[in-house]
């Protein structure tokens, strides 16, 4: 390591512990950048390895790179770990990785006495089953589905009832990237097929496995409809029949299990129909369960093929490949589990590092100095503590009686752990933090930084329930693999299975027991850029990873004591030339030689400690100064030898260069003269030819004018491309030469036709819809209300309120209706005429006046009596209701900025265009039984809203005022 320190300004330091500014994230990043630019992808923090993906093969190794392979034959250097990983079979494409495994794994690899792998075993953790039924934009389902469709032969696909186009399958097309240029599914299918033969798959195994995969795709295409009783039905049983055939179950039994649920009441079983929503849940739960258990079966199948039958003693290396810390724009249940796992691994890493440091200090007789560090046990307890942690609270919410929702789970968290320093929600956050947390989100302050989690789907994913009715169908399947995955004994066990969160916590505890029993080495992998380009270093992305991998905290713990330590023998052998007493040979004990050496160099007591077998140096600058002094003394001797040799070589080279320059100059001048003469002859011939062509340009095409006419045509066409009209109104056209007038006319006509066609195609469906709305607005207000012309020239919006601005409780109350339009309004009380901020929401069935989490008024379109506005340019509208309707409190008096748009949307949704009144002077509105109010419209000198002395509310604008009175 010491040999590379002289080039530290160019290539950085091999161990971050040797950074002087070890608390500076910028210094850390700068060191990483220097090494990456020199193709040095490995850097250490003590025993922890930080590795940056080069996105290229490192076929040529420099001397500096060989520092990483001490004791290795440099003619047999291995490829870097990313080159190996690039050739492994991953499971799915995500936004950040085309070949992500989407599950954690611990692998034991057995080696014989020759170092040859002879066996192994795999333990898997938390396969991402939710990907089977849903993918984010830009992501794909698991690769195997696309490979089967692309690579399977026609006979196999016909047997499975599948088509090649993945867009035909709902489970494969939600991410809108079924075809990816960086992935060759057809070639990958060949690789998978050959792998099946390697791990002893029989034809029967493959037939059953492909049948399961195909059944998952057919499941996703089952469409449910709601009958008049509100129950789910399947109008087309085509997919049901294929699934039943592939899984070996009866179609009618499967259909019943997807649309009904079996409930046990005392000693009786009752079959109840499912709603449309619950049937979709049952279908997706079946798809996830079938895929998840088949994946576990496949891992067990691979393990049986990897098992070593030889019982002699083996050397075992364990490899843990598990999820890194994940922070996305939207983080769900999967990211919560993954980041909890990283918290536990970070806790183990810090504890092992501290333990190793303390053991070395005690062994060397150095006094232990306590190290202050962030102990993330407080975060681990927040997640996993029994009866109090987030996982326990989530489990309680999943099993408690009554309607449990993701929102009630969030409220329970606020109640139970709301005072925890590392937990925050929108309700608990301060004014600044509240803006960055949604209604359905909570935030954890992890060791690596804050992460915001959306609770939507937490209960469903944690439950991961498969209805008993469906489980009975799968247990009776004739598919041999499913028989092994769904045992009949499960049906006899009436206990509720553990939740996904609890299973993951237990499996993580088992993993930590394995790691504690081993001697682990750690690798932290870093992506230099998102586009996988070689030699591109994205500072912002890498700074983000440094933070969330906890590298600065680990460096701080590792650097809390001494930055450098080395055996006395090694230190003395390297630096003995710096002291006359130790050079060229030291004949005493190495410890005494080192003491004599550092005394001569001038180390101060606070810079070092002498242990039993090692020297400990506290500051990197002390080591740097020693190494620089050593390099200086070495280079002095080399410089003297090289200077003498160089002088002899330079004299000899000077004589040779002079003779060579004279000969080269003569040849070069001759070559330039011949080249110039050749160019002049060519120029004369060309000019003569074009002069002759110009003279004969009006004659028929002949050898005398052919090249000139071709040139004129080409030149005109090339210039014409910069003068083509951009639209049908542009009448400009490049004037043609006389010989091209006919051709120019033809080109101009073709261009005009294309512009007309392009203009016609430009009228999209959206513009047609907009025109339809504008037509309705014209019928309602043209010539009747001021401001009509200005409003018609402005585009109408789909909605003036984003769904995120609507309270989640309001969305729950009207979840059975889809919001078609929303706009902020001011509502005036019918009694005191006080102005209130409200939201007007329009659905297909009714109009809602909303205050935060409450629905203040619901007006069903069938009971709508009329809509009134004034003829002036104010924004007031009155929605009239029937006085006979006891559910209504009175007419709604509203004011909004886009009154033309709002009234048009309301009328089109209500489908009653003849109920709009544009009044002049005043209008009457209904307040309560026997009581009416009057709105008087007039002009005013300035825009203002005030309550007059007589108790009337006046809304005045430039050119108008509106007065509200009651009587």
SULWOFEN-V756714 format. One record per residue. PSI is psi in whole degrees, 0 to 359 (999 if undefined). OMEGA is omega as a letter, one per 20 degrees, with the letter a starting at -180 (999 if undefined). D_FIRST is the distance of its C-alpha to the first C-alpha in whole Angstrom. Layout:
<<PSI:OMEGA:D_FIRST> <PSI:OMEGA:D_FIRST>>
This chain:
<<323:a:0> <328:a:4> <338:a:6> <352:a:6> <333:a:7> <334:r:10> <22:a:11> <332:r:11> <333:a:15> <314:a:15> <6:r:12> <193:r:12> <148:a:9> <334:r:7> <123:a:8> <340:r:12> <336:a:12> <7:r:11> <131:r:14> <310:r:16> <65:a:19> <346:r:18> <356:a:22> <121:r:22> <327:r:23> <320:r:23> <322:r:19> <312:a:18> <320:a:20> <319:r:19> <319:r:15> <321:a:16> <317:r:19> <314:a:16> <322:r:14> <320:a:17> <339:r:19> <18:a:16> <29:r:17> <98:a:13> <354:a:15> <130:r:13> <147:a:11> <156:r:11> <87:a:13> <245:r:12> <351:r:14> <132:a:15> <128:r:14> <121:a:16> <130:a:17> <128:a:19> <120:a:22> <348:a:22> <36:r:26> <159:r:25> <131:r:24> <79:a:21> <336:a:22> <125:a:20> <131:r:16> <172:r:14> <322:a:12> <326:a:9> <334:a:11> <345:r:10> <337:a:7> <352:a:9> <51:a:11> <132:r:10> <5:a:13> <144:r:15> <115:a:18> <351:r:16> <356:a:20> <42:a:21> <138:r:18> <159:r:20> <162:r:21> <160:a:19> <333:r:21> <327:r:24> <323:r:25> <313:a:26> <329:a:27> <334:r:29> <359:r:31> <154:r:32> <100:r:36> <185:a:36> <334:a:39> <161:r:40> <128:r:39> <181:r:39> <336:a:38> <356:a:34> <125:r:34> <346:a:36> <52:a:35> <144:a:35> <329:r:35> <23:r:37> <154:r:37> <155:a:34> <142:r:33> <126:a:32> <128:r:32> <126:r:31> <124:a:31> <138:r:32> <144:r:30> <187:a:32> <344:r:31> <354:a:30> <17:a:28> <132:r:30> <131:a:31> <356:a:35> <175:r:36> <175:r:35> <142:a:36> <135:r:36> <126:a:37> <154:a:38> <125:r:38> <69:r:40> <138:a:41> <80:a:42> <333:a:46> <335:r:47> <335:a:46> <323:a:49> <349:a:51> <138:r:50> <143:r:47> <164:r:46> <129:r:47> <4:r:44> <161:r:43> <163:r:45> <187:a:46> <142:a:44> <324:a:43> <328:r:46> <314:a:49> <324:r:48> <320:r:47> <315:a:50> <321:a:53> <323:a:51> <339:a:50> <144:a:53> <166:a:56> <323:a:60> <318:r:61> <314:a:58> <323:r:59> <319:r:62> <325:a:62> <352:a:60> <33:a:62> <153:r:59> <159:a:59> <331:a:56> <113:a:56> <342:r:54> <345:a:55> <352:a:58> <125:a:56> <319:a:56> <349:a:53> <353:a:51> <5:a:52> <332:a:52> <354:r:48> <37:r:50> <48:a:47> <325:r:48> <125:a:47> <128:a:44> <331:a:43> <356:a:39> <128:r:41> <92:a:43> <328:a:45> <314:r:47> <322:r:44> <327:r:42> <320:r:46> <320:r:46> <316:r:42> <318:a:43> <318:r:46> <328:r:45> <325:r:42> <319:a:46> <328:a:47> <322:a:43> <28:r:44> <44:r:47> <133:r:49> <168:r:53> <324:r:55> <320:r:57> <314:a:53> <319:a:53> <317:r:56> <320:a:56> <313:r:53> <326:r:54> <320:r:57> <314:r:55> <316:a:53> <323:a:56> <327:r:58> <317:r:55> <319:r:56> <323:r:59> <317:a:59> <337:a:58> <3:r:61> <126:r:63> <131:r:65> <148:r:67> <158:a:70> <127:r:72> <183:a:76> <344:r:78> <1:a:77> <15:a:74> <155:a:73> <139:r:70> <162:r:71> <103:a:70> <329:a:72> <113:a:71> <16:a:70> <311:a:69> <324:r:65> <319:a:66> <319:r:68> <317:r:65> <315:a:63> <320:r:65> <316:a:65> <328:a:62> <352:r:61> <46:r:64> <166:a:66> <133:a:70> <317:a:70> <325:r:72> <318:r:70> <316:r:67> <317:r:69> <320:a:70> <332:r:67> <340:a:65> <0:r:68> <160:r:69> <137:a:68> <123:a:69> <132:r:70> <125:r:71> <107:a:73> <246:a:74> <12:a:76> <154:r:76> <129:a:74> <132:r:74> <118:a:73> <141:r:72> <151:r:72> <151:r:69> <171:r:68> <316:a:67> <318:a:64> <328:r:63> <320:r:64> <318:r:61> <316:a:59> <318:r:60> <312:a:59> <323:r:56> <321:r:55> <317:r:57> <316:a:54> <319:a:51> <316:a:52> <314:a:53> <315:a:50> <315:a:48> <327:r:49> <323:r:49> <316:r:45> <320:r:45> <320:a:47> <318:r:45> <317:r:42> <323:r:44> <317:r:45> <319:r:42> <321:r:41> <328:r:44> <336:r:43> <345:a:39> <135:r:41> <124:a:40> <343:r:43> <122:a:42> <5:r:41> <162:a:39> <136:a:36> <156:r:33> <133:a:29> <132:r:29> <127:r:26> <139:r:28> <119:r:27> <116:r:28> <102:a:28> <165:a:30> <138:r:31> <170:r:29> <127:a:31> <129:r:34> <108:r:35> <177:r:38> <322:r:41> <119:a:43> <130:a:42> <205:a:44> <321:a:44> <315:r:41> <327:r:39> <314:r:40> <316:a:39> <316:a:36> <330:r:35> <318:r:36> <316:r:34> <325:r:31> <315:a:32> <319:a:32> <322:r:29> <320:r:27> <316:r:29> <318:a:28> <313:a:24> <317:a:24> <317:a:26> <322:r:24> <313:r:21> <319:a:23> <318:r:24> <319:r:21> <313:a:20> <322:r:23> <319:a:23> <320:r:20> <314:a:22> <320:a:25> <324:a:23> <357:r:22> <25:r:25> <136:a:24> <130:a:26> <130:r:26> <114:a:26> <140:a:28> <126:r:26> <126:a:28> <164:r:28> <113:r:30> <109:a:31> <16:r:33> <327:a:35> <327:r:38> <319:r:37> <317:r:37> <321:r:40> <325:a:42> <317:a:42> <354:a:42> <137:a:44> <133:r:47> <348:a:51> <337:a:49> <170:a:46> <320:a:46> <318:r:46> <318:r:49> <320:r:51> <318:r:50> <318:r:52> <318:a:55> <331:a:56> <329:a:55> <352:a:58> <150:r:60> <158:a:64> <170:a:65> <106:r:63> <135:r:60> <169:r:58> <327:r:54> <318:r:56> <327:r:57> <317:r:54> <319:r:52> <324:r:55> <322:r:55> <316:r:51> <325:a:52> <317:a:54> <317:a:52> <18:a:49> <335:a:50> <0:a:49> <138:a:45> <339:a:43> <18:a:41> <142:a:44> <144:r:46> <176:r:48> <322:a:51> <324:a:53> <343:a:51> <161:r:49> <180:a:50> <321:a:51> <314:a:48> <333:a:46> <330:a:50> <336:a:49> <5:r:46> <128:a:47> <173:a:50> <327:a:53> <25:a:52> <155:r:48> <158:a:46> <135:r:43> <139:r:40> <91:a:37> <172:r:34> <331:a:31> <354:a:30> <178:a:33> <144:r:36> <132:r:38> <127:a:42> <136:r:43> <126:a:47> <355:r:49> <122:r:51> <357:a:51> <312:a:49> <316:a:52> <315:a:53> <328:r:49> <321:r:49> <308:a:53> <44:a:52> <138:r:56> <119:a:57> <143:a:61> <324:r:63> <314:r:65> <324:r:63> <322:r:61> <320:r:64> <315:a:64> <326:r:61> <335:a:61> <10:a:64> <147:r:63> <356:r:63> <123:a:60> <323:r:58> <315:r:55> <328:r:56> <322:r:58> <333:a:55> <323:a:53> <98:a:56> <145:r:58> <333:a:62> <335:r:61> <325:a:59> <335:a:63> <338:a:64> <112:a:61> <356:a:62> <146:r:60> <131:r:58> <152:r:54> <149:a:51> <166:r:50> <319:a:47> <317:r:45> <318:r:46> <317:a:45> <320:r:41> <318:a:41> <317:r:42> <328:r:40> <323:r:37> <319:r:37> <320:r:37> <317:a:34> <326:r:33> <321:r:34> <314:a:32> <322:a:29> <329:a:30> <353:a:30> <180:r:27> <86:a:23> <150:r:22> <141:a:19> <140:r:19> <127:r:19> <119:a:20> <139:a:22> <134:r:22> <124:a:25> <337:r:24> <163:a:28> <336:a:32> <6:r:33> <40:a:30> <136:r:29> <146:r:26> <20:r:24> <123:a:26> <106:a:25> <104:a:27> <315:a:26> <315:a:29> <316:a:29> <324:r:25> <321:r:26> <317:a:28> <322:r:26> <320:a:23> <310:a:26> <352:r:28> <356:r:25> <27:a:24> <323:a:21> <322:r:22> <319:r:23> <320:r:21> <320:a:18> <319:r:21> <316:a:21> <331:a:18> <0:a:17> <336:r:21> <253:a:19> <136:a:16> <332:a:13> <138:r:11> <142:a:12> <148:r:11> <145:a:13> <319:a:16> <315:a:15> <317:a:12> <317:a:12> <320:a:15> <325:a:14> <317:a:12> <12:a:14> <337:a:17> <349:a:18> <350:a:19> <129:r:22> <330:a:25> <334:a:25> <353:a:22> <137:j:22> <345:a:23> <142:r:23> <126:a:23> <357:a:26> <189:r:26> <142:a:24> <325:a:20> <319:r:21> <323:r:24> <317:r:21> <320:r:19> <317:r:22> <319:a:23> <310:a:20> <335:r:20> <321:r:23> <319:a:23> <324:r:21> <32:r:23> <140:r:21> <156:a:23> <325:a:24> <351:a:23> <345:a:20> <164:r:19> <145:r:20> <117:r:20> <195:a:21> <322:a:22> <353:a:19> <157:r:16> <136:r:16> <122:r:15> <127:a:15> <318:a:17> <136:r:16> <326:a:13> <330:r:15> <316:r:15> <319:a:11> <317:a:12> <320:r:15> <316:a:14> <320:r:11> <320:r:14> <320:r:16> <315:r:14> <322:r:14> <315:a:18> <324:r:19> <319:a:17> <333:r:19> <314:r:22> <316:a:23> <320:a:22> <321:a:24> <319:r:27> <317:a:27> <327:a:27> <316:r:29> <314:a:32> <322:a:31> <323:a:31> <318:r:35> <316:a:36> <321:a:35> <321:r:36> <316:r:40> <321:a:40> <326:a:39> <316:a:41> <317:a:44> <319:a:43> <323:a:43> <314:r:46> <319:a:48> <322:a:46> <322:a:47> <314:a:51> <319:a:51> <322:a:49> <320:r:51> <313:r:54> <320:a:53> <320:r:52> <320:r:55> <319:r:57> <320:a:55> <322:a:56> <317:r:60> <322:a:60> <322:a:58> <320:r:60> <320:r:64> <318:r:63> <324:r:62> <318:r:65> <317:r:68> <321:a:66> <319:a:67> <314:a:70> <319:a:71> <316:a:69> <317:r:71> <316:a:75> <319:a:74> <330:r:74> <317:r:77> <322:r:79> <322:r:77> <319:r:78> <322:a:82> <24:a:82> <334:a:80> <0:r:84> <163:r:85> <157:a:84> <126:a:81> <171:a:81> <334:a:78> <330:a:79> <2:a:78> <309:a:76> <324:r:72> <316:a:73> <318:r:74> <318:r:71> <315:a:69> <316:r:71> <311:a:71> <316:a:67> <321:r:67> <316:a:69> <318:a:67> <321:r:64> <328:a:65> <328:a:67> <339:r:64> <357:a:63> <19:r:67> <134:r:67> <143:a:69> <340:r:67> <174:a:69> <343:a:73> <346:a:74> <111:a:73> <6:a:75> <151:a:74> <136:a:73> <128:a:72> <130:a:76> <159:r:76> <162:a:77> <324:a:81> <354:a:80> <17:a:77> <316:a:80> <314:r:80> <323:r:77> <319:r:76> <317:r:78> <316:r:77> <322:a:73> <320:r:75> <317:r:77> <317:a:74> <317:a:71> <315:r:74> <315:a:74> <321:r:70> <320:r:70> <314:r:73> <316:a:71> <319:r:68> <320:a:70> <320:a:72> <341:a:69> <345:r:67> <98:a:69> <172:r:67> <326:a:68> <320:r:67> <324:r:69> <317:r:72> <318:r:71> <318:r:71> <322:r:74> <317:r:76> <318:r:75> <324:r:76> <316:r:79> <318:r:80> <319:r:79> <316:a:82> <326:a:84> <320:a:84> <349:a:84> <124:r:85> <3:a:87> <325:a:87> <137:r:84> <148:a:83> <1:a:79> <314:a:80> <317:a:79> <321:a:76> <325:a:75> <334:r:75> <348:r:73> <140:a:70> <142:r:68> <146:r:69> <153:r:66> <319:r:65> <152:r:64> <4:r:64> <128:r:62> <151:a:59> <329:r:59> <342:r:56> <357:a:58> <134:a:61> <135:a:60> <328:a:59> <325:r:62> <318:r:64> <325:r:63> <319:a:63> <327:a:67> <31:a:68> <339:r:65> <353:r:68> <145:r:69> <129:a:66> <122:a:66> <333:a:68> <144:r:67> <148:a:67> <139:r:67> <138:a:67> <164:r:71> <124:a:73> <134:r:75> <125:r:78> <144:a:80> <344:a:83> <304:a:85> <354:a:83> <31:r:82> <143:a:78> <131:r:75> <136:r:73> <124:a:69> <174:r:69> <134:r:68> <116:a:70> <129:a:69> <128:r:71> <187:r:71> <339:a:73> <331:a:75> <166:r:75> <137:a:74> <134:r:73> <117:a:72> <137:r:69> <107:a:68> <249:a:65> <10:a:65> <146:r:68> <109:a:71> <329:a:74> <134:r:76> <125:a:76> <106:r:79> <137:a:79> <328:a:80> <337:r:84> <3:a:85> <124:a:84> <326:r:87> <170:r:86> <131:a:84> <142:r:85> <167:r:84> <167:r:85> <354:r:86> <183:a:84> <24:r:81> <172:a:80> <23:a:77> <138:r:79> <147:r:80> <125:r:82> <112:a:82> <135:r:85> <166:a:85> <129:r:89> <335:a:90> <345:a:92> <107:a:88> <340:a:88> <341:a:84> <142:r:83> <349:a:84> <178:r:85> <150:r:84> <117:r:80> <112:a:80> <158:r:77> <130:r:76> <163:a:73> <325:a:71> <70:a:72> <322:r:75> <313:a:76> <314:a:73> <315:a:73> <318:r:77> <313:r:77> <316:a:74> <314:a:76> <318:a:79> <322:r:77> <323:r:76> <340:r:79> <41:r:81> <85:a:84> <349:a:84> <16:a:88> <6:a:87> <130:r:86> <127:r:88> <106:a:87> <161:r:90> <139:r:91> <296:a:92> <166:r:91> <153:a:90> <144:r:91> <154:a:88> <125:a:89> <305:r:88> <171:a:89> <122:r:93> <5:a:95> <131:a:93> <160:r:92> <163:a:90> <136:r:90> <124:a:88> <128:a:89> <133:a:88> <176:r:88> <159:a:87> <160:a:85> <335:a:84> <164:r:80> <121:r:78> <161:r:78> <121:a:78> <162:r:80> <120:a:83> <166:a:86> <330:r:89> <8:r:91> <358:r:88> <146:r:87> <124:a:84> <126:r:84> <104:a:81> <144:r:81> <178:r:80> <107:r:81> <358:r:84> <160:r:84> <150:a:84> <127:a:85> <128:r:86> <129:r:86> <158:r:89> <151:r:90> <999:999:94>>
